[in-house]
């Protein structure tokens, strides 16, 4: 009697578990996004401050800055208003072996490879 109840409860549990996993994925994505947003805001502050110092010292004019911005934009091969850092193979600081440029850790000794600077 009520043998079907086990299956019913199990299905409910599976559905609840699935919902929970989706929820935790959503939360993880939200956190990652908030982190990126914060990094962007910090970079914006540094860049704005640098430009302000340059402007106060009269180091360059707006058109000169735009000219250089355009040149740097083109330096990665595309005029797209962005700079994609280019990198060759990454040398491990621990064992000195060469890893692919996308490697986050050394495939020989496991040493974490530092994030490439964006600027
Ligand atoms: Zn290594």
Backbone and ligand atoms as CSV (ligand in chain L), in Angstrom:
chain,resi,resn,atom,element,x,y,z
A,1,UNK,N,N,0.822,-1.207,0.000
A,1,UNK,CA,C,0.000,0.000,0.000
A,1,UNK,C,C,0.856,1.257,0.000
A,2,UNK,N,N,0.433,2.196,-0.703
A,2,UNK,CA,C,1.169,3.468,-0.846
A,2,UNK,C,C,2.583,3.291,-1.407
A,3,UNK,N,N,2.795,2.174,-2.143
A,3,UNK,CA,C,4.109,1.951,-2.746
A,3,UNK,C,C,4.482,3.080,-3.696
A,4,UNK,N,N,3.474,3.674,-4.347
A,4,UNK,CA,C,3.737,4.742,-5.311
A,4,UNK,C,C,4.309,5.985,-4.632
A,5,UNK,N,N,4.054,6.075,-3.281
A,5,UNK,CA,C,4.463,7.266,-2.550
A,5,UNK,C,C,5.981,7.453,-2.578
A,6,UNK,N,N,6.708,6.301,-2.473
A,6,UNK,CA,C,8.176,6.366,-2.514
A,6,UNK,C,C,8.658,7.017,-3.792
A,7,UNK,N,N,8.104,6.534,-4.924
A,7,UNK,CA,C,8.487,7.091,-6.224
A,7,UNK,C,C,8.126,8.550,-6.329
A,8,UNK,N,N,6.961,8.879,-5.834
A,8,UNK,CA,C,6.485,10.258,-5.881
A,8,UNK,C,C,7.426,11.174,-5.096
A,9,UNK,N,N,7.759,10.732,-3.861
A,9,UNK,CA,C,8.655,11.537,-3.026
A,9,UNK,C,C,10.040,11.649,-3.651
A,10,UNK,N,N,10.474,10.540,-4.265
A,10,UNK,CA,C,11.790,10.560,-4.891
A,10,UNK,C,C,11.810,11.580,-6.030
A,11,UNK,N,N,10.775,11.551,-6.843
A,11,UNK,CA,C,10.701,12.494,-7.964
A,11,UNK,C,C,10.699,13.928,-7.448
A,12,UNK,N,N,9.989,14.154,-6.359
A,12,UNK,CA,C,9.959,15.495,-5.757
A,12,UNK,C,C,11.348,15.916,-5.318
A,13,UNK,N,N,12.063,14.961,-4.690
A,13,UNK,CA,C,13.409,15.255,-4.196
A,13,UNK,C,C,14.352,15.560,-5.351
A,14,UNK,N,N,14.227,14.779,-6.431
A,14,UNK,CA,C,15.087,15.000,-7.603
A,14,UNK,C,C,14.823,16.386,-8.182
A,15,UNK,N,N,13.534,16.742,-8.273
A,15,UNK,CA,C,13.179,18.050,-8.816
A,15,UNK,C,C,13.713,19.170,-7.928
A,16,UNK,N,N,13.579,18.990,-6.606
A,16,UNK,CA,C,14.061,20.011,-5.669
A,16,UNK,C,C,15.577,20.143,-5.768
A,17,UNK,N,N,16.251,19.013,-5.910
A,17,UNK,CA,C,17.712,19.016,-6.039
A,17,UNK,C,C,18.140,19.761,-7.299
A,18,UNK,N,N,17.435,19.496,-8.386
A,18,UNK,CA,C,17.742,20.152,-9.658
A,18,UNK,C,C,17.562,21.662,-9.510
A,19,UNK,N,N,16.480,22.045,-8.854
A,19,UNK,CA,C,16.183,23.459,-8.647
A,19,UNK,C,C,17.296,24.133,-7.836
A,20,UNK,N,N,17.752,23.413,-6.798
A,20,UNK,CA,C,18.804,23.931,-5.917
A,20,UNK,C,C,20.108,24.122,-6.678
A,21,UNK,N,N,20.449,23.152,-7.541
A,21,UNK,CA,C,21.681,23.247,-8.320
A,21,UNK,C,C,21.617,24.450,-9.253
A,22,UNK,N,N,20.474,24.623,-9.902
A,22,UNK,CA,C,20.309,25.751,-10.818
A,22,UNK,C,C,20.461,27.059,-10.053
A,23,UNK,N,N,19.865,27.098,-8.867
A,23,UNK,CA,C,19.917,28.287,-8.023
A,23,UNK,C,C,21.358,28.613,-7.647
A,24,UNK,N,N,22.132,27.574,-7.272
A,24,UNK,CA,C,23.509,27.836,-6.854
A,24,UNK,C,C,24.355,28.259,-8.050
A,25,UNK,N,N,24.039,27.732,-9.253
A,25,UNK,CA,C,24.731,28.195,-10.458
A,25,UNK,C,C,24.429,29.659,-10.708
A,26,UNK,N,N,23.159,30.028,-10.569
A,26,UNK,CA,C,22.759,31.421,-10.771
A,26,UNK,C,C,23.490,32.326,-9.793
A,27,UNK,N,N,23.561,31.908,-8.524
A,27,UNK,CA,C,24.231,32.710,-7.497
A,27,UNK,C,C,25.710,32.851,-7.830
A,28,UNK,N,N,26.331,31.743,-8.278
A,28,UNK,CA,C,27.744,31.792,-8.658
A,28,UNK,C,C,27.959,32.772,-9.804
A,29,UNK,N,N,27.081,32.725,-10.796
A,29,UNK,CA,C,27.206,33.650,-11.922
A,29,UNK,C,C,27.029,35.090,-11.473
A,30,UNK,N,N,26.065,35.313,-10.578
A,30,UNK,CA,C,25.842,36.662,-10.050
A,30,UNK,C,C,27.090,37.182,-9.356
A,31,UNK,N,N,27.711,36.319,-8.534
A,31,UNK,CA,C,28.915,36.722,-7.803
A,31,UNK,C,C,30.062,37.025,-8.758
A,32,UNK,N,N,30.232,36.175,-9.773
A,32,UNK,CA,C,31.301,36.391,-10.749
A,32,UNK,C,C,31.087,37.716,-11.468
A,33,UNK,N,N,29.841,37.991,-11.820
A,33,UNK,CA,C,29.506,39.235,-12.514
A,33,UNK,C,C,29.772,40.444,-11.637
A,34,UNK,N,N,29.396,40.341,-10.361
A,34,UNK,CA,C,29.621,41.438,-9.425
A,34,UNK,C,C,31.113,41.687,-9.270
A,35,UNK,N,N,31.899,40.611,-9.276
A,35,UNK,CA,C,33.352,40.716,-9.161
A,35,UNK,C,C,33.942,41.438,-10.367
A,36,UNK,N,N,33.500,41.078,-11.555
A,36,UNK,CA,C,33.982,41.729,-12.779
A,36,UNK,C,C,33.595,43.207,-12.776
A,37,UNK,N,N,32.364,43.480,-12.361
A,37,UNK,CA,C,31.886,44.859,-12.294
A,37,UNK,C,C,32.775,45.688,-11.364
A,38,UNK,N,N,33.125,45.097,-10.216
A,38,UNK,CA,C,33.962,45.806,-9.253
A,38,UNK,C,C,35.352,46.067,-9.827
A,39,UNK,N,N,35.910,45.072,-10.509
A,39,UNK,CA,C,37.229,45.259,-11.134
A,39,UNK,C,C,37.181,46.378,-12.158
A,40,UNK,N,N,36.112,46.413,-12.955
A,40,UNK,CA,C,35.968,47.466,-13.964
A,40,UNK,C,C,35.912,48.834,-13.317
A,41,UNK,N,N,35.175,48.932,-12.219
A,41,UNK,CA,C,35.045,50.217,-11.536
A,41,UNK,C,C,36.377,50.666,-10.951
A,42,UNK,N,N,37.145,49.705,-10.415
A,42,UNK,CA,C,38.476,50.052,-9.891
A,42,UNK,C,C,39.393,50.506,-11.014
A,43,UNK,N,N,39.358,49.805,-12.154
A,43,UNK,CA,C,40.188,50.200,-13.296
A,43,UNK,C,C,39.786,51.570,-13.809
A,44,UNK,N,N,38.486,51.834,-13.845
A,44,UNK,CA,C,38.004,53.133,-14.304
A,44,UNK,C,C,38.549,54.239,-13.405
A,45,UNK,N,N,38.582,53.984,-12.110
A,45,UNK,CA,C,39.105,54.971,-11.160
A,45,UNK,C,C,40.579,55.251,-11.427
A,46,UNK,N,N,41.362,54.184,-11.627
A,46,UNK,CA,C,42.801,54.352,-11.877
A,46,UNK,C,C,43.029,55.108,-13.185
A,47,UNK,N,N,42.314,54.718,-14.236
A,47,UNK,CA,C,42.493,55.346,-15.543
A,47,UNK,C,C,42.094,56.818,-15.489
A,48,UNK,N,N,40.956,57.096,-14.851
A,48,UNK,CA,C,40.502,58.486,-14.746
A,48,UNK,C,C,41.507,59.324,-13.970
A,49,UNK,N,N,42.073,58.750,-12.898
A,49,UNK,CA,C,43.058,59.465,-12.092
A,49,UNK,C,C,44.327,59.740,-12.898
A,50,UNK,N,N,44.775,58.729,-13.661
A,50,UNK,CA,C,45.960,58.908,-14.502
A,50,UNK,C,C,45.735,60.035,-15.512
A,51,UNK,N,N,44.568,60.024,-16.153
A,51,UNK,CA,C,44.263,61.060,-17.142
A,51,UNK,C,C,44.205,62.432,-16.488
A,52,UNK,N,N,43.667,62.474,-15.268
A,52,UNK,CA,C,43.552,63.737,-14.547
A,52,UNK,C,C,44.941,64.309,-14.239
A,53,UNK,N,N,45.851,63.437,-13.795
A,53,UNK,CA,C,47.232,63.866,-13.519
A,53,UNK,C,C,47.866,64.410,-14.797
A,54,UNK,N,N,47.704,63.673,-15.891
A,54,UNK,CA,C,48.279,64.104,-17.173
A,54,UNK,C,C,47.707,65.441,-17.604
A,55,UNK,N,N,46.390,65.601,-17.454
A,55,UNK,CA,C,45.747,66.857,-17.848
A,55,UNK,C,C,46.260,68.005,-16.993
A,56,UNK,N,N,46.384,67.796,-15.689
A,56,UNK,CA,C,46.864,68.860,-14.794
A,56,UNK,C,C,48.291,69.263,-15.135
A,57,UNK,N,N,49.088,68.289,-15.576
A,57,UNK,CA,C,50.485,68.590,-15.912
A,57,UNK,C,C,50.621,69.052,-17.355
A,58,UNK,N,N,49.508,69.058,-18.096
A,58,UNK,CA,C,49.540,69.503,-19.489
A,58,UNK,C,C,50.399,68.611,-20.370
A,59,UNK,N,N,50.386,67.310,-20.098
A,59,UNK,CA,C,51.260,66.387,-20.830
A,59,UNK,C,C,50.822,66.162,-22.272
A,60,UNK,N,N,49.528,66.190,-22.506
A,60,UNK,CA,C,49.047,66.018,-23.877
A,60,UNK,C,C,47.646,66.593,-24.010
A,61,UNK,N,N,47.263,66.795,-25.258
A,61,UNK,CA,C,45.929,67.329,-25.524
A,61,UNK,C,C,44.967,66.171,-25.786
A,62,UNK,N,N,43.702,66.481,-25.790
A,62,UNK,CA,C,42.682,65.467,-26.061
A,62,UNK,C,C,42.887,64.809,-27.430
A,63,UNK,N,N,43.122,65.623,-28.510
A,63,UNK,CA,C,43.348,64.981,-29.814
A,63,UNK,C,C,44.584,64.084,-29.828
A,64,UNK,N,N,45.643,64.497,-29.119
A,64,UNK,CA,C,46.842,63.657,-29.051
A,64,UNK,C,C,46.518,62.337,-28.364
A,65,UNK,N,N,45.743,62.420,-27.294
A,65,UNK,CA,C,45.366,61.210,-26.566
A,65,UNK,C,C,44.541,60.286,-27.460
A,66,UNK,N,N,43.592,60.863,-28.182
A,66,UNK,CA,C,42.762,60.049,-29.081
A,66,UNK,C,C,43.599,59.360,-30.153
A,67,UNK,N,N,44.608,60.082,-30.631
A,67,UNK,CA,C,45.509,59.531,-31.643
A,67,UNK,C,C,46.232,58.294,-31.089
A,68,UNK,N,N,46.772,58.424,-29.879
A,68,UNK,CA,C,47.507,57.299,-29.270
A,68,UNK,C,C,46.546,56.151,-28.959
A,69,UNK,N,N,45.362,56.504,-28.467
A,69,UNK,CA,C,44.346,55.490,-28.163
A,69,UNK,C,C,44.051,54.646,-29.395
A,70,UNK,N,N,43.940,55.336,-30.530
A,70,UNK,CA,C,43.664,54.670,-31.792
A,70,UNK,C,C,44.815,53.745,-32.181
A,71,UNK,N,N,46.042,54.232,-32.006
A,71,UNK,CA,C,47.216,53.417,-32.345
A,71,UNK,C,C,47.291,52.169,-31.465
A,72,UNK,N,N,47.065,52.364,-30.174
A,72,UNK,CA,C,47.133,51.223,-29.244
A,72,UNK,C,C,46.010,50.241,-29.551
A,73,UNK,N,N,44.824,50.777,-29.860
A,73,UNK,CA,C,43.688,49.925,-30.218
A,73,UNK,C,C,44.060,49.022,-31.395
A,74,UNK,N,N,44.743,49.602,-32.369
A,74,UNK,CA,C,45.129,48.850,-33.563
A,74,UNK,C,C,46.264,47.859,-33.314
A,75,UNK,N,N,46.980,48.049,-32.198
A,75,UNK,CA,C,48.174,47.227,-31.961
A,75,UNK,C,C,47.853,45.743,-31.770
A,76,UNK,N,N,46.612,45.415,-31.442
A,76,UNK,CA,C,46.263,43.989,-31.315
A,76,UNK,C,C,45.633,43.461,-32.601
A,77,UNK,N,N,45.743,44.283,-33.650
A,77,UNK,CA,C,45.287,43.822,-34.957
A,77,UNK,C,C,43.860,44.198,-35.308
A,78,UNK,N,N,43.146,44.826,-34.365
A,78,UNK,CA,C,41.753,45.191,-34.640
A,78,UNK,C,C,41.435,46.564,-34.091
A,79,UNK,N,N,40.748,47.379,-34.872
A,79,UNK,CA,C,40.254,48.639,-34.351
A,79,UNK,C,C,38.826,48.373,-33.856
A,80,UNK,N,N,38.746,48.039,-32.560
A,80,UNK,CA,C,37.434,47.682,-32.020
A,80,UNK,C,C,37.160,48.349,-30.672
A,81,UNK,N,N,38.003,49.319,-30.323
A,81,UNK,CA,C,37.788,50.017,-29.054
A,81,UNK,C,C,38.180,49.172,-27.844
A,82,UNK,N,N,38.944,48.098,-28.105
A,82,UNK,CA,C,39.370,47.223,-27.008
A,82,UNK,C,C,40.822,46.831,-27.240
A,83,UNK,N,N,41.470,46.379,-26.163
A,83,UNK,CA,C,42.825,45.857,-26.293
A,83,UNK,C,C,42.853,44.447,-25.763
A,84,UNK,N,N,43.117,43.535,-26.662
A,84,UNK,CA,C,43.214,42.142,-26.240
A,84,UNK,C,C,44.680,41.828,-25.996
A,85,UNK,N,N,45.018,41.505,-24.717
A,85,UNK,CA,C,46.412,41.214,-24.459
A,85,UNK,C,C,46.851,39.985,-25.244
A,86,UNK,N,N,47.995,40.113,-25.892
A,86,UNK,CA,C,48.504,38.991,-26.655
A,86,UNK,C,C,49.624,38.372,-25.853
A,87,UNK,N,N,49.755,37.114,-25.963
A,87,UNK,CA,C,50.854,36.510,-25.235
A,87,UNK,C,C,51.387,35.305,-25.954
A,88,UNK,N,N,52.619,35.098,-25.794
A,88,UNK,CA,C,53.244,33.904,-26.339
A,88,UNK,C,C,53.124,32.812,-25.308
A,89,UNK,N,N,53.925,31.777,-25.451
A,89,UNK,CA,C,53.935,30.706,-24.468
A,89,UNK,C,C,54.322,31.238,-23.093
A,90,UNK,N,N,53.836,30.567,-22.051
A,90,UNK,CA,C,54.121,31.024,-20.691
A,90,UNK,C,C,55.170,30.140,-20.050
A,91,UNK,N,N,56.195,30.790,-19.540
A,91,UNK,CA,C,57.285,30.055,-18.908
A,91,UNK,C,C,56.998,29.930,-17.421
A,92,UNK,N,N,57.099,28.716,-16.907
A,92,UNK,CA,C,56.832,28.460,-15.491
A,92,UNK,C,C,57.940,29.074,-14.625
A,93,UNK,N,N,57.546,29.886,-13.609
A,93,UNK,CA,C,58.562,30.494,-12.748
A,93,UNK,C,C,59.224,29.458,-11.839
A,94,UNK,N,N,58.598,28.303,-11.679
A,94,UNK,CA,C,59.144,27.280,-10.795
A,94,UNK,C,C,60.101,26.334,-11.504
A,95,UNK,N,N,59.663,25.718,-12.606
A,95,UNK,CA,C,60.509,24.715,-13.258
A,95,UNK,C,C,61.094,25.208,-14.580
A,96,UNK,N,N,60.627,26.372,-15.051
A,96,UNK,CA,C,61.212,26.946,-16.257
A,96,UNK,C,C,60.726,26.329,-17.551
A,97,UNK,N,N,59.790,25.382,-17.456
A,97,UNK,CA,C,59.293,24.762,-18.686
A,97,UNK,C,C,58.229,25.644,-19.335
A,98,UNK,N,N,58.043,25.428,-20.613
A,98,UNK,CA,C,57.127,26.257,-21.381
A,98,UNK,C,C,55.739,25.632,-21.438
A,99,UNK,N,N,54.741,26.459,-21.155
A,99,UNK,CA,C,53.339,26.026,-21.209
A,99,UNK,C,C,52.603,26.837,-22.263
A,100,UNK,N,N,51.442,26.369,-22.658
A,100,UNK,CA,C,50.668,27.114,-23.648
A,100,UNK,C,C,50.248,28.454,-23.055
A,101,UNK,N,N,49.946,29.403,-23.922
A,101,UNK,CA,C,49.631,30.747,-23.432
A,101,UNK,C,C,48.318,30.797,-22.668
A,102,UNK,N,N,47.490,29.774,-22.823
A,102,UNK,CA,C,46.212,29.758,-22.104
A,102,UNK,C,C,46.307,29.029,-20.770
A,103,UNK,N,N,47.447,28.404,-20.491
A,103,UNK,CA,C,47.586,27.610,-19.273
A,103,UNK,C,C,47.442,28.478,-18.027
A,104,UNK,N,N,46.700,27.997,-17.048
A,104,UNK,CA,C,46.583,28.711,-15.775
A,104,UNK,C,C,47.509,28.105,-14.732
A,105,UNK,N,N,47.909,26.865,-14.981
A,105,UNK,CA,C,48.865,26.210,-14.100
A,105,UNK,C,C,49.872,25.448,-14.949
A,106,UNK,N,N,51.082,25.276,-14.402
A,106,UNK,CA,C,52.117,24.561,-15.143
A,106,UNK,C,C,51.721,23.098,-15.301
A,107,UNK,N,N,51.781,22.593,-16.544
A,107,UNK,CA,C,51.373,21.208,-16.761
A,107,UNK,C,C,52.466,20.226,-16.347
A,108,UNK,N,N,53.637,20.729,-15.995
A,108,UNK,CA,C,54.733,19.851,-15.574
A,108,UNK,C,C,54.815,19.744,-14.053
A,109,UNK,N,N,54.714,20.903,-13.367
A,109,UNK,CA,C,54.889,20.860,-11.911
A,109,UNK,C,C,53.671,21.373,-11.138
A,110,UNK,N,N,52.688,21.919,-11.842
A,110,UNK,CA,C,51.468,22.352,-11.163
A,110,UNK,C,C,51.522,23.765,-10.611
A,111,UNK,N,N,52.655,24.429,-10.746
A,111,UNK,CA,C,52.786,25.803,-10.256
A,111,UNK,C,C,51.734,26.692,-10.934
A,112,UNK,N,N,50.990,27.474,-10.114
A,112,UNK,CA,C,50.029,28.387,-10.747
A,112,UNK,C,C,50.771,29.433,-11.585
A,113,UNK,N,N,50.263,29.689,-12.780
A,113,UNK,CA,C,50.872,30.711,-13.636
A,113,UNK,C,C,50.076,32.001,-13.453
A,114,UNK,N,N,50.784,33.084,-13.250
A,114,UNK,CA,C,50.129,34.358,-12.932
A,114,UNK,C,C,49.265,34.832,-14.082
A,115,UNK,N,N,48.202,35.532,-13.695
A,115,UNK,CA,C,47.357,36.151,-14.706
A,115,UNK,C,C,48.173,37.172,-15.456
A,116,UNK,N,N,47.964,37.205,-16.740
A,116,UNK,CA,C,48.649,38.194,-17.552
A,116,UNK,C,C,48.080,39.580,-17.268
A,117,UNK,N,N,48.967,40.551,-17.201
A,117,UNK,CA,C,48.509,41.923,-16.976
A,117,UNK,C,C,47.689,42.381,-18.173
A,118,UNK,N,N,46.604,43.085,-17.891
A,118,UNK,CA,C,45.767,43.591,-18.970
A,118,UNK,C,C,46.300,44.902,-19.519
A,119,UNK,N,N,47.051,45.638,-18.703
A,119,UNK,CA,C,47.545,46.937,-19.156
A,119,UNK,C,C,49.015,46.858,-19.516
L,1,ZN,ZN,ZN,56.500,24.211,-13.731
